[in-house]
Amino acid sequence: MAGEIVCRCGALLVEAVTEQGVRPVGGGAFIPFRRTTDYVMCAECLRTYDVRSLIQQAESAEVIESLERLAEWVEEGP
């Protein structure tokens, strides 16, 4: 599960996202996706994001985070 996902406007969109659903800003209850056509709307600019784009954004964030940890480990040495 990826952590916070940010809207293009810079506002926090969701606290966490998985293929099953999202955890909204403020730590409310986990909201499951009902279908792949579900959307999440930014509270600041009202931009909408479909489920697929949120999951893709989360996966990208996880890959980047993993690479950053690997780079830190290499810099510190074994």
Secondary structure by P-SEA (a helix, b strand, c coil): cccccccccccccccccccccccccccccbbbbcccccccccccccccccaaaaaaaaaaaaaaaaaaaaaaaaaacc
